Amino acid sequence: MKNLLEIKSLNTYYGESHILRDVDLNVQTGEMVCLIGRNGVGKTTLLKSLIGLLRQKKGDIYLIGENINRKAPHQRARKGMAYVPQGREIIPYLSVEENLMLGMESLPGGLSKNKKIDPFIYDLFPILKDFLQRKGGDLSGGQQQQLAIARALLGKPKLLLLDEPTEGIQPNIVLDIENAINQIIKDTGIGVLLVEQHLHFVRQANRYYAMQRGGIVASGNTSELSQAVIDKFLSV
Ligand SMILES: Nc1ncnc2c1ncn2[C@@H]1O[C@H](COP(=O)(O)OP(=O)(O)OP(=O)(O)O)[C@@H](O)[C@H]1O
């Protein structure tokens, strides 16, 4: 069976700074995989390399068996990769509805062929339906995160990349977000690669990879996540 995502020996630099070092990682269909590690180790750099905002110097990225090293971000999005960045990047002066529409750009035919928002996102995040006409910038941090995830899901991705979706968010919304991610995996069988510090959410994942100084230094099933690994790699 093909891996949904396969990363082989990935090396990424910022100028002269060598950030990612020989990263190997894979994600299967229907699986939630969590990337853990302290601040500044390179987790965001990995997600940006995957979506194509940064170019690796060495190594390979495969999406459903196809090498996507040379694909631009919009091409990776069309092939089924969606990225929810840290800080969410909601467009504050657009309405919730308009922000959601942007997610449909990566569907076949883009926005010109896709004008109707698929209501499944309101089952996942009911608040969005009530707030459709509000400005994105008027939502709370947690609501903006829900909007950002919903926007990504409207592109019908096969692989969802999430960068610290619960950072700075109140606990009840953290649970809503966890439940929604679990639900979407159950309903659609997509794969999720999650960067997360919140232990409760990390435990929802099937497997973890731990990063230190840009390299993967431990990995395994989250059911076997030891206190030593938690103490070492999560800043809780
Ligand atoms: N635009 C940039 N130019 C140069 N160096 C950068 C840039 N962005 C990040 N770095 C450096 O790359 C390293 C990895 O950063 P990265 O943001 O990937 O870490 P992270 O694990 O995601 O941390 P955090 O949890 O704080 O987001 C850090 O040492 C950081 O200082």
The ligand as a MOL file (V3000), in Angstrom:
LIG
                    3D

  0  0  0     0  0            999 V3000
M  V30 BEGIN CTAB
M  V30 COUNTS 31 33 0 0 0
M  V30 BEGIN ATOM
M  V30 1 N 12.3380 33.0160 8.3150 0
M  V30 2 C 13.3570 32.5040 9.0090 0
M  V30 3 N 14.6400 32.8430 8.7420 0
M  V30 4 C 15.6690 32.3080 9.4200 0
M  V30 5 N 15.5390 31.4100 10.4220 0
M  V30 6 C 14.2840 31.0330 10.7490 0
M  V30 7 C 13.1380 31.5620 10.0610 0
M  V30 8 N 12.0330 30.9950 10.6030 0
M  V30 9 C 12.4760 30.1710 11.5780 0
M  V30 10 N 13.8200 30.1920 11.6620 0
M  V30 11 C 14.6420 29.3920 12.5880 0
M  V30 12 O 14.4650 28.0390 12.2660 0
M  V30 13 C 14.4170 27.2400 13.4270 0
M  V30 14 C 13.1860 26.3850 13.4240 0
M  V30 15 O 12.0290 27.2110 13.5210 0
M  V30 16 P 10.5510 26.6360 13.4780 0
M  V30 17 O 9.6210 27.7920 13.4560 0
M  V30 18 O 10.4440 25.6400 12.4010 0
M  V30 19 O 10.4660 25.8980 14.8770 0
M  V30 20 P 9.2030 25.2540 15.6050 0
M  V30 21 O 9.6560 23.9450 16.1110 0
M  V30 22 O 8.0220 25.3060 14.7320 0
M  V30 23 O 9.0050 26.2120 16.8430 0
M  V30 24 P 7.6950 26.9460 17.3910 0
M  V30 25 O 7.0090 25.9260 18.2090 0
M  V30 26 O 8.2780 28.0560 18.2010 0
M  V30 27 O 6.9260 27.4080 16.2110 0
M  V30 28 C 14.5030 28.2030 14.6040 0
M  V30 29 O 15.8220 28.1880 15.0980 0
M  V30 30 C 14.1780 29.5450 14.0130 0
M  V30 31 O 14.8780 30.5720 14.6690 0
M  V30 END ATOM
M  V30 BEGIN BOND
M  V30 1 1 1 2
M  V30 2 1 2 3
M  V30 3 2 2 7
M  V30 4 2 3 4
M  V30 5 1 4 5
M  V30 6 2 5 6
M  V30 7 1 6 7
M  V30 8 1 6 10
M  V30 9 1 7 8
M  V30 10 2 8 9
M  V30 11 1 9 10
M  V30 12 1 10 11
M  V30 13 1 11 12
M  V30 14 1 11 30
M  V30 15 1 12 13
M  V30 16 1 13 14
M  V30 17 1 13 28
M  V30 18 1 14 15
M  V30 19 1 15 16
M  V30 20 2 16 17
M  V30 21 1 16 18
M  V30 22 1 16 19
M  V30 23 1 19 20
M  V30 24 2 20 21
M  V30 25 1 20 22
M  V30 26 1 20 23
M  V30 27 1 23 24
M  V30 28 2 24 25
M  V30 29 1 24 26
M  V30 30 1 24 27
M  V30 31 1 28 29
M  V30 32 1 28 30
M  V30 33 1 30 31
M  V30 END BOND
M  V30 END CTAB
M  END
